């Protein structure tokens, strides 16, 4: 496997693992569903995401 491709795969995996890619997915969905409305800034998105996780812990251990 070429180093550049390997780097891309590792980067993708780490972004998915840490949740970093969630904001990018949010922006993509928001543009499609609400093209005339501004998207949440990243800080507000992360705050809502954290609050939602605290209210609905699901399978989290802590």
Secondary structure, 3 states (H helix, E strand, C coil): CCHHHHHHHHHHHHHHHHCCHHHHHHHHHHHHHCCCCCCCCHHHHHHHHHHHHHHCCCCCCC
